[in-house]
Amino acid sequence: MANWYDKYLSIYGRPFSEVPQEVIDGTRERLARLQSDKPLASIVVIGYNEETHLQACLWALSEIKCKYPVEIIGVDNDSKDRTAEIYEKSGIPYYTEYQHSCGYARRCGLQHARGKYYFDVDSDTLYPPQYYEVMLEHLMKPSVVAASATWSYFPDEQHSKLGLRMFELSRDLFLWIQHFKRPELSVRGLVFAYEAELGRKEGYRVDIIRGEDGSMAFSLKKYGKIEFVRDHRCKAITGYGTIGTQSLWQSFIDHVRIQLRGISRIFHKTDHYEDSEDNLVKQ
């Protein structure tokens, strides 16, 4: 049985020089048709040296099914490869952020976004056709200010489908339990969306190396609910950057060890976190 993402994998991980011209042209034409002058949502694709992934991401984005008006914009985080060229040939507006970090890149996108809602998009990730429509319907619920979905990994020779399934089921169950009291800890940037005006009001932290989206969620939760979306139509798919070269089993064990430290936190809300020294940007 074919997966929705199979065709995008035909170019995922390949240099831009190997992408067929018809894929580039088709992506550009479809993205142009999607762009709205009055978007309800801004879909913001950030990338740093993502030449081998960005075209596949944009190809998937060009084929979304969404009844709500959207705009799609890009942020090149001063890449040294052909990332900027891919943005240019896709025809979408894009901006260059010269200060390196996801926080700076997401902040740049937020400053240029025109939609009421802001969608984080990582350029090494593929999003299913109904992702944006379903997420928007959650975001438009009364009292909801942000939403975070779940994500999966590409099955490959090192990671079996069954192993991935078991890993993701246990992970998603934990994130779901955790989100009731600590939603900010269950947010992941590749599947996060929120009200743009509130985001601009709070601002992205750029003094930390990782966790800028969790920090944004922490700032937003005082305005309303952060919805945790468990819907297969919203399950993005990505590479193994967060697992690395570890086996799924070893990654699972490591995550369990980390989460068991102070596990009681998931039953209590907090209005303060201490920054870890190793996560602070050195001045």
C-alpha positions as CSV (number, residue, x, y, z in Angstrom):
1,M,0.0,0.0,0.0
2,A,1.4,3.4,-1.0
3,N,2.0,6.1,1.6
4,W,1.0,9.7,0.9
5,Y,4.7,10.7,1.2
6,D,6.3,8.1,-1.1
7,K,6.6,10.3,-4.2
8,Y,8.3,13.1,-2.2
9,L,10.9,10.6,-1.0
10,S,12.0,10.2,-4.6
11,I,13.9,13.5,-4.2
12,Y,14.3,13.7,-0.4
13,G,18.0,13.7,0.4
14,R,19.1,14.3,-3.1
15,P,21.0,17.4,-4.2
16,F,19.0,20.0,-6.1
17,S,20.9,19.3,-9.3
18,E,19.2,15.8,-9.4
19,V,15.6,17.1,-9.0
20,P,13.6,16.7,-12.2
21,Q,12.7,20.1,-13.8
22,E,9.0,19.0,-14.0
23,V,8.9,18.7,-10.2
24,I,10.4,22.2,-9.8
25,D,8.0,23.7,-12.4
26,G,4.9,21.9,-11.0
27,T,5.7,22.9,-7.5
28,R,6.1,26.6,-8.5
29,E,2.8,26.6,-10.4
30,R,0.8,25.0,-7.6
31,L,2.4,27.2,-4.9
32,A,1.4,30.3,-6.9
33,R,-2.2,29.1,-7.0
34,L,-2.3,28.6,-3.3
35,Q,-1.0,32.1,-2.4
36,S,-3.8,34.4,-1.0
37,D,-3.7,38.2,-0.7
38,K,-5.8,37.9,2.5
39,P,-4.5,34.8,4.2
40,L,-6.0,33.3,7.3
41,A,-2.8,31.5,8.0
42,S,0.9,32.0,7.2
43,I,2.9,28.9,6.5
44,V,6.5,29.8,7.2
45,V,9.2,27.4,6.0
46,I,12.6,28.0,7.6
47,G,15.8,26.4,6.3
48,Y,19.5,26.4,6.9
49,N,21.6,24.4,4.4
50,E,18.6,22.3,3.5
51,E,19.3,21.9,-0.2
52,T,18.7,18.2,-0.1
53,H,15.3,18.4,1.7
54,L,13.7,21.8,0.9
55,Q,12.4,20.9,-2.6
56,A,10.6,17.8,-1.3
57,C,9.0,19.9,1.5
58,L,7.8,22.6,-0.9
59,W,6.5,19.9,-3.3
60,A,4.4,18.4,-0.5
61,L,3.2,21.9,0.5
62,S,2.2,22.7,-3.0
63,E,-0.3,19.8,-2.9
64,I,-2.1,20.6,0.3
65,K,-5.9,20.5,0.5
66,C,-7.1,23.5,2.5
67,K,-10.4,25.4,2.2
68,Y,-9.0,28.3,4.1
69,P,-6.8,31.0,2.4
70,V,-3.1,30.7,3.1
71,E,0.2,32.3,2.2
72,I,3.5,30.4,2.1
73,I,6.7,32.2,2.8
74,G,10.3,31.2,3.4
75,V,13.2,32.1,5.6
76,D,16.8,31.3,4.6
77,N,19.0,31.4,7.6
78,D,22.0,32.5,5.6
79,S,22.6,29.1,4.0
80,K,25.9,28.2,2.3
81,D,24.4,25.8,-0.2
82,R,21.5,26.2,-2.8
83,T,18.7,26.7,-0.2
84,A,18.1,30.3,-1.3
85,E,18.0,29.3,-4.9
86,I,15.3,26.7,-4.2
87,Y,13.2,29.3,-2.5
88,E,13.7,31.6,-5.5
89,K,12.8,29.0,-8.0
90,S,9.7,28.0,-6.1
91,G,8.3,31.5,-6.6
92,I,7.4,32.1,-2.9
93,P,8.4,35.2,-1.1
94,Y,11.4,34.5,1.1
95,Y,13.6,36.5,3.5
96,T,17.2,36.1,4.6
97,E,18.0,36.0,8.4
98,Y,21.7,36.5,8.9
99,Q,21.8,35.6,12.6
100,H,21.9,31.8,12.9
101,S,19.4,29.9,15.0
102,C,15.8,28.6,14.7
103,G,14.7,31.3,17.1
104,Y,16.0,34.1,14.8
105,A,14.7,32.3,11.7
106,R,11.2,31.8,13.2
107,R,11.2,35.4,14.5
108,C,12.0,36.7,11.0
109,G,9.1,34.7,9.5
110,L,6.7,36.0,12.2
111,Q,7.7,39.6,11.5
112,H,6.7,39.1,7.8
113,A,3.6,36.9,8.3
114,R,0.2,38.4,7.3
115,G,-2.1,35.6,8.5
116,K,-4.0,35.5,11.7
117,Y,-2.3,32.1,12.4
118,Y,1.4,31.3,12.1
119,F,2.5,27.8,11.2
120,D,6.0,26.6,11.9
121,V,7.4,24.5,9.1
122,D,10.8,22.8,9.1
123,S,12.2,22.2,5.6
124,D,13.4,18.7,6.4
125,T,9.8,17.7,7.2
126,L,6.8,16.6,5.0
127,Y,3.3,17.5,5.9
128,P,0.2,15.5,4.8
129,P,-2.4,17.2,2.5
130,Q,-5.0,18.0,5.2
131,Y,-2.6,19.0,7.9
132,Y,-3.2,22.8,7.7
133,E,-7.0,22.5,7.3
134,V,-7.4,20.2,10.3
135,M,-5.0,22.3,12.4
136,L,-6.8,25.5,11.6
137,E,-10.1,24.0,12.7
138,H,-8.6,23.3,16.0
139,L,-7.0,26.8,16.2
140,M,-10.3,28.4,15.5
141,K,-12.0,26.8,18.5
142,P,-13.0,29.2,21.3
143,S,-10.3,29.8,23.9
144,V,-7.6,27.9,21.8
145,V,-4.5,30.0,21.1
146,A,-2.1,27.4,19.8
147,A,-1.9,23.8,18.6
148,S,0.7,21.1,18.4
149,A,0.4,17.9,16.5
150,T,2.3,14.6,16.5
151,W,5.0,13.4,14.0
152,S,6.4,10.3,12.6
153,Y,9.7,9.1,11.0
154,F,10.4,7.7,7.6
155,P,10.7,3.9,7.8
156,D,14.0,2.7,6.5
157,E,16.4,-0.3,6.6
158,Q,17.6,0.6,10.1
159,H,14.1,1.3,11.5
160,S,11.3,-1.2,11.0
161,K,7.7,0.0,10.7
162,L,6.7,-2.0,13.7
163,G,9.5,-0.6,15.8
164,L,8.7,2.9,14.7
165,R,5.0,2.3,15.5
166,M,5.7,1.1,19.1
167,F,8.2,3.9,19.7
168,E,5.7,6.6,18.5
169,L,2.7,5.2,20.4
170,S,4.6,5.3,23.7
171,R,6.0,8.7,23.0
172,D,2.7,10.2,21.9
173,L,0.9,8.7,25.0
174,F,3.4,10.4,27.2
175,L,3.2,13.7,25.4
176,W,-0.6,13.6,25.6
177,I,-0.6,12.9,29.4
178,Q,2.0,15.7,29.9
179,H,0.1,18.3,27.9
180,F,-2.7,18.6,30.4
181,K,-0.5,20.4,33.0
182,R,2.6,21.2,31.0
183,P,1.6,21.7,27.3
184,E,4.7,23.7,26.6
185,L,6.8,20.6,27.2
186,S,4.8,18.6,24.6
187,V,5.2,21.2,21.9
188,R,7.6,20.5,19.0
189,G,8.5,23.2,16.6
190,L,8.0,21.1,13.4
191,V,4.3,20.7,14.2
192,F,3.4,23.9,16.1
193,A,0.9,26.7,15.1
194,Y,-0.5,29.7,17.0
195,E,-2.1,33.1,16.9
196,A,0.4,35.3,15.2
197,E,-0.5,38.6,17.0
198,L,0.0,37.0,20.4
199,G,3.3,35.5,19.1
200,R,4.5,38.9,18.1
201,K,3.5,40.3,21.4
202,E,5.5,37.7,23.3
203,G,8.4,37.3,20.9
204,Y,10.7,34.4,20.2
205,R,13.6,33.8,22.6
206,V,16.9,34.0,20.7
207,D,19.2,33.7,23.7
208,I,18.7,29.9,23.9
209,I,20.1,27.2,21.6
210,R,17.0,24.9,21.5
211,G,13.5,25.1,22.9
212,E,12.4,28.4,21.3
213,D,9.0,26.9,20.4
214,G,8.4,25.4,23.8
215,S,9.3,28.8,25.3
216,M,6.8,30.5,22.9
217,A,4.1,28.0,24.0
218,F,4.9,28.7,27.6
219,S,4.4,32.5,27.0
220,L,1.1,31.9,25.1
221,K,-0.7,29.6,27.5
222,K,-1.7,32.5,29.7
223,Y,-4.0,33.7,26.9
224,G,-5.8,30.4,26.4
225,K,-5.5,26.7,25.6
226,I,-2.8,24.9,23.8
227,E,-4.5,22.1,21.9
228,F,-2.6,18.7,21.5
229,V,-3.9,17.4,18.1
230,R,-3.9,13.6,17.9
231,D,-5.3,13.1,14.4
232,H,-3.6,10.9,11.7
233,R,-4.3,13.6,9.1
234,C,-2.0,15.9,11.1
235,K,0.9,13.5,11.5
236,A,3.9,15.0,9.7
237,I,6.9,12.9,8.7
238,T,10.5,13.7,9.2
239,G,14.1,12.4,9.3
240,Y,16.0,11.0,12.3
241,G,17.6,14.3,13.5
242,T,16.2,14.0,17.0
243,I,17.3,10.3,17.2
244,G,20.6,10.5,15.3
245,T,22.5,7.3,14.9
246,Q,21.0,5.6,18.0
247,S,18.7,2.6,17.7
248,L,15.0,3.3,18.4
249,W,15.3,1.1,21.5
250,Q,18.3,3.1,22.8
251,S,16.6,6.4,22.0
252,F,13.5,5.2,23.9
253,I,15.5,4.2,27.0
254,D,17.3,7.5,27.0
255,H,14.1,9.4,26.7
256,V,12.6,7.4,29.6
257,R,15.6,8.1,31.8
258,I,15.4,11.8,31.1
259,Q,11.6,11.9,31.6
260,L,11.7,9.9,34.9
261,R,13.8,12.6,36.5
262,G,11.2,14.8,38.3
263,I,8.3,12.8,36.6
264,S,5.9,14.3,39.2
265,R,6.1,17.6,37.2
266,I,3.5,16.4,34.7
267,F,0.9,16.5,37.4
268,H,1.5,20.2,38.3
269,K,1.4,23.4,36.4
270,T,4.3,25.9,36.7
271,D,4.8,29.6,35.9
272,H,8.6,29.4,35.9
273,Y,11.5,27.4,34.4
274,E,15.2,27.7,35.1
275,D,17.4,27.9,32.0
276,S,20.1,25.3,31.6
277,E,23.5,26.8,31.3
278,D,24.4,24.6,28.4
279,N,21.4,25.8,26.5
280,L,22.2,29.5,26.7
281,V,23.8,31.3,23.7
282,K,27.2,32.4,24.6
283,Q,27.7,36.2,24.3
